[in-house]
Amino acid sequence: MDPVAKKTGDGSPPSLVGQEPSERNAKMEKEPQELFSRKLFFLILGAIFGAALPGVMTIAIDLHQKKLQRASLKASFAGEIQSLVKIVQTLEMKEEIQRSIDLMKKTGKKYPLIYSAKQDYFQVYKANVPNLGLLDATTAKNICIFYTNCFASVEYINQLNSKEYLNKLNLRSAIKEHKQLIELLKGTEELGDPLVGLLTKK
């Protein structure tokens, strides 16, 4: 039952029947404290979110920028690798080297390659070695293997294009190095095509 107001004989404010003054006072004191606690809680919560929000935004922006950078990096590598494989196939380098081997076996003479690799064909790779960490481990590893194979191929091509270098080799060694170059070029094709597919995969 709700308490009812009862007048007092001494003229003091009416009290509530069924509720002691001490209880009423305690309740009146407690309500402002609870209100203050709630306000303080929301104030602290707002301060925390206000302080954390710039950090969260910075992290989100950084992740987005890395995603864009990763996509650009993949596209650049895919373009360069595809071009390198295309050069080997278009110039029929393996077939031409095999013809040199056949000619050396037939004539007993050494012939320099008709190809040379004087230009820098690996600008994307050289410019982005520090950025390989943006890619997943498998893709980064395959890129390194592919370009190591390419570097070795270029070295062999330039050596076997040099008469001075060939003069240091006997016929057997010259034929052997030509065969090794064919294997390297085969590796370039075998590694390159799947790697381009991996880099362009959505």
N, C-alpha and C positions, 0 to 999 in steps of 0.2 A: 504494500500500500504506500502511495506517495505521502511524504510528510506534509503536514499542513502548518500554516503560519500561526503562531501563538503569541499574543501580546504579553509582555512582561510588566510587572507591577512597578518597576523602577524607572520606566520611561525609555529603557534601552531598546534598540531595534529588535523587532520580533525575531525569534529563533525558529528553527524548523523542528516540528515535533518528530521525534524518532531519530534525530541526528544530533549528536553531541557537538558543542562548539569547537572542540579540539579536532574532531574529524573534519568538520567543515573547513576550518582554517588550513588543515593539512592538504585538503583537496584543492583549495584555492591557491595555495603555494605551489602545489605540484603541477597544475595546469600551465602556468607561465614557464616553468622549467622544461616541461616536455616540448612546448612550442619553441623555446629557445634552442633545445637540443636538435629538433627537426630542422630548424633554419640553419644551425651550424653544420649539420650533416650535409645538407644540400649545398651549402656554401663551399665546404671542403671538397665535395664531389665535383662541383663546377670548376674549382681551381685545379683539381687533378686532370679533368678532361681538357681544360683549357691549356694546361702545360703539356699534355701528351699529344694533343691534336697536331701541332706543327711537326712533331717527330714522326707521327703516323703518316702524315701527308708526304714528308720527305722520303720515307721508306717506299711508299706507293709510287711516287714519281721516279725514284731510282730503279725500282723493279720494272716499271714500264719502259724506261730508257734502255735498260739492259736487254729487254725483250726485243726492242727495235734494233739495237746494235747487234744482237745475235742473229736476227733475221737478215740484216744487211751483210754480216760477215759470211753467213752461209751462202747467200746469193753470189757474193764476190768469189768465194772459193769454187763454187760450182761452175761459174763462168770460166775461170782460169783453167781448172782441171779439164773441163770439156774441150777447151781450145787446145790444150797440150795433147790430149788423146787424138783430136782431129788432125793435128799436124802429123803425128806418127802415121795415121791411117792414110791421109791424103797423099803424102809424099812416098808412100809404100816403102818406108825405110827398111823394114825387115826383109822385104823381097830384094831390095837393091843390095843389101849387105850379103844376102845369100848368094846373089850373082857374083859378088866380089870373091866370096869363098870358093865358088865353083871355078872361077877364072884362075885363082891362085893355085888350086889343085891341078888344073889342066896345064898351066904354063910353068909352074914352079917359080913364079915371080910374085912379089908383094905389090899390092896396089892400094894407094890411100883412098879413103872414102871420098865420095863426091860431095858429102854433106859436111857442114861445120855448124857449130852452135855458139856464135859470138855474141848474140843478143841476150839481154836479160829477160828470160821468159817467166820469171817467178816473182814478179813485183808484188802481187797480192800476198803471197806467202811471206816474203821477207818483211813486208810492212805490218803484218798481223800476227807474227809469232807471239808477241806479248799478250794477244787477245785470245789465244787458243783456249784459255781457261774458261771463256764464256760458253764453250761448247761442251757437250757431254763427253765423257772419257773415251768412249768407243770411237766417236767421230774424230776427236782430236788425235787419237792414236793412228787411225787410218790415214788421216791427212799427212801426218809426219812420215809414215811408211811410204806413202805415194811420192812425196817430194824427195825423200832420201833416194828412192829408186830413180827419180828424174835427174837428180844431181849426179848420180853415178853414171847414168846414160850420157849426159852432156860431157862428162869428163872423158869417157871412152870415145865418144864421137870426135872430140877435139884432138885426142891423142892419135887416133887411127886416121885422121885427116892429115896428120903431119908426116911428111917423108922422113924428116930427121928422126922422129920417134920410131917409125917403121924400120929404119935402117939398123936400129939397135936390137931388133927382134929377128929371130930366125923364122923361116916359113911356118913351121909348126906352131910357134908361139903367136904369130900374126893371125893365123887361122883360128886358133883357140880364142883370142881376144875378140875377133869378129863374132864368133859364136856366142860368147858371153854377152856381147852387146845386143844380139838378137833376143836373148833371154830377158835382158833388162827391159827392152822395148815391149816384149810380150807382157811383162809384169805391169808396165805402165798402162796398157790397155785393160788388162784383167782387173787391176786395182781401181782404175779411173772410172769406168762406167758404173759399177755398183756404188762408188763413193758419190758420184753426181746424183744418183737416185736417192741416196741417203740424205744428202744436203738439201735436195728440193722436195723432200717428203713433207707433206703438210701435217 
